[in-house]
C-alpha cells in the first residue's frame, strides 16, 4: 500500500504491487475508492504469491469453513497480505471471528503456543517462518475448494488458481490447492508509451542478468507477464508484448478494456 500511495502522489513513476492492489487502485475500489481511477496501469507480472492457511495437525481447523468463529492471524496493518486475509474472512465468516493483526513471525509463534487457531498469509513460498514452525510442530495447510475459489474470484478477479507444491514444507507431502496473486510492476498512465516500451524491452533482453540480482526474474517469460493482472496494460508494455507474441494478449486486452 505504501508503494501505491507514492505512485498516487507522483513521487515515483513505477513500483512493485500485487495484482489485486493494482486492480483496485485502477478501478478506484476497495481501499482506494476515493482515488482517481485509471491512473495506474499494469506493466509486468514478476512472481506469484500464494495464500497460505496455516494451522497445526490436531487443531480445530480442517477446512476453510472452520475458520468461522476462530482466532485467526491476519497479518499486520498496512500490509498487503492483510487485505487478502480480509477478503477471505469476509467470505468465510463476515465478522464472526477474532482477528489478530500482527506480522507473520508473530503469528507463527502465536500458532505454536496455542494462542491462535490459524494464520493467513499471502506470500512467495516457501515462507521461512513456516519452515521454522514445521521443524517444531506438525504443520497443516488448508486447501481451497474449486467452489469457494469460484465465489471469491467472482468478487476479486485478479486472484488466480495455483497450488503450493508438496514438499514445500516438511509436514505437507501433497500439493495444496489454493489461489494467489501476481507480484508485479505497475506504472503511472502518464509515463510516455515510448519510455515504457523501451524499459520493457530492456528488461526482457536482460532477464538472465536480472535473475542474478533477484531470482524472481528467472521465472519471467512471455508466458507469465500477464498472470493475475486485472487492470489494463500500459500502452508501451502492450506494444512490446504484441511484438514478441505474448500468448493471450488480445484476449487480455478484450477482458480488461485496455
N, C-alpha and C positions, 0 to 999 in steps of 0.2 A: 504493500500500500504506500510505503514511503516513496518508492520509485515513481509510482503513478502521480503522486502529489507534486513531485519535482517536475515531471513532464507537464502537468496541467499548469504549473506556474511558469513554464518556459525556461526553467533553469537548466534543463538538459533536453536534448532532442531525440534521444533513443535510450532504451533501457531493456533490461530483463523484466518479465512479468509472466504470471501464469495466464493460460488461455482464458480462464474464467474472468480474471481481473480485466484482461484486455477487452473481452466481450462486454462486460458490464460497464466499463468506462466509455466504450464506443457507443453503447446503447443508452447511456445515462440512466442506468437502473441499479437496483441493489444499493450498495453503499455510495454509489456515485450518481444517485438520482437527481441531485441538484447541479450536476455538471452540464456543460455544453456537449451535446452528442456529436460524434463523428470526428473529434479532434485527434484521436489516437488510433492508429491502424496496425494491423498485423504485418509482421515482416518475415520472421523465420523461426519455425519451431526447432528447438535445440535438443531437448531431452524430456522424457516423460517423468511424471511423478505419480505414485500410486497411493491410493487411500488404504491405510493400514487400520484395521480394527483389532487392537492388540489386547489380549486377555490371557488368563492362565488356565491350564488344564485343571479341572475340578471346580472351577468357579461357576457363577450363575449365568454366564453369557455363552450361549451356544448358537445363536442366530442374531441377525441384525435387529429383529423384533424384540429380542430380550433386553435391548438397551433401554427400553421404556421403563421409567421408574428407578433407574440405577444411578450410581455415582460414576460420572464419565469425565475423563480428562479431555479437554477441548483444544489445547494449545494456548499460547499467550496472546493477550490483547495486542492488536496491531499486526499480528502475523497473518499471512495469507492462509495458512493451514487452518486457523480458527474459523475463517469464513467457510471453508469447505465442511468443517465439522458442524457449523451452524446449519448449513444446508441439509446435511444428512440427518441430524437430530430433529430438525423441523419436520422432515418427512416421517420419521420414526415415532416421535414422541411429543411433538409440539413443545410444551413447556414442562411436561411430566418427566423430569429427570433432574438430578443435581449436577450442575456444571462446575468443573474445576478448571479455571483458565490460567494455566501455567505452561512453562516450556516443556519440551519433550523429555529432557533429562529428569526433571522433577516428576513428570507423570510416570515415568518408568519406575522411579523409586517409590512413588506412592502405590503403584500397582503391586510391586514386590512386597511392600509392607502391609498390603490389605486395606489401604485407605481409599482406593477407588476400585471399581469393578472392571473398567475398560479404559483404554486410551485411544484416541483417534488422532491420526497424523497422516497428512498427505505429503509425501516426500519421495525423493530418489532412494531407491533401495540398492543395497541393504542399509538400514538405519543403524549407525554404530551403537546408540543406547539400547536398541533392541537386541543386537548381538550380545552386548554385555549382559542384558537381562536373561537371555537364553542360556548363558553359561551358569546362571544361578538358579533359575526356575524353569518349569516346563511351560514354554510359551505356546499360545494358540492364536492363530489368525482366523477371523470370522469371514467366511465368503459372502459375496453379494450375489443374490439370485438374478436371473435374467428379468424376472417380473419386477423386482424392486428397481433394478437399473433402468428399465424402460420408463417407469414412472418418474424417476429422478431426472433422466435425460430429457424428458418432455418439458421439464421446468428449467433445466440448465443444459442447453445444447452443447456447450464446449466440453463436457465430460465425455470420455470415450472408454470403451471396454479394454481392459488389459488384465493380465494375471501376474501375480508375484510368483516367480518360479520356485518349485520345490527345491529345498536345499539352500535357499537364500538365508534362512535361519535354521539353526541346528535341529530344533524340535519339529519343524514343519516340513515333512517329506514330500507332500503333494503340492501341486500348483494351487494357488488360492485365487479364484476368480474375484476380481474387484473392478475398480474403474479409476480413472485418473485424469490428469490434465497435462498439457504441454507446458514446460518452462521454455519460454522463447523470447525472441527480440520483438519489440514493438517500437513504433516510430511516429513522431508527430506528422499529421497530414500535410502541414505546410512546408515540410522539407521537400526540396525540389525532386522531381522524378529522376532527373539525370544523376543527382547525387546519390540517391538510394540505389539506383541501378548500378552505379559504379561500386558502391560499397558491397552490394550483394554479390556482384561478380568477383570482387577481391576476396571475399570470404570463401566462396566456392572454389576458387582457383588455388586456395592455400589451406584447405582443410587438414591436410597431413601435418603441416607446420602448426596449425592451431590446436590439433589434438595433443601436441607436445606441451602446450600451455594449459589446456584443460581437456581431460579425456572425453567429455561430452561431445566435443566437436568431431571425435572419431566415429560417432554414430549418426552424424548428419549426412543426409544424401537427398537426392531429388525425390526419393520415395517417402521422406519423412518431414519435409519442410512445411507441410500444411497440417500436420497432425494436431488435432484438438482446437484449431482456431475456429471461432465463430464470427469474428469481425472481418470486414473486407481487408484485402491486401492493399498496401501502398502501391500506387501505380508503377513506381520504379522497380519494386520487387516483382510485381506481376509481369512486367516487360521481360525481365531476365528469366523468370520461370517458364514463360511461354517459349523463349528462345531455346532453353535446354530440354524442353519437353517434359515438364513435371507431370507425372500421372495424375489425372483427375482435375487438372487445373480449371478447365472450363466448367465442370460440374461445381467446383468450389465457387467460382465467380457467380454462377447462377444461384447457388444456395445463399451466398452472403450478400448478394446485390452489389458486389464490388465492381 
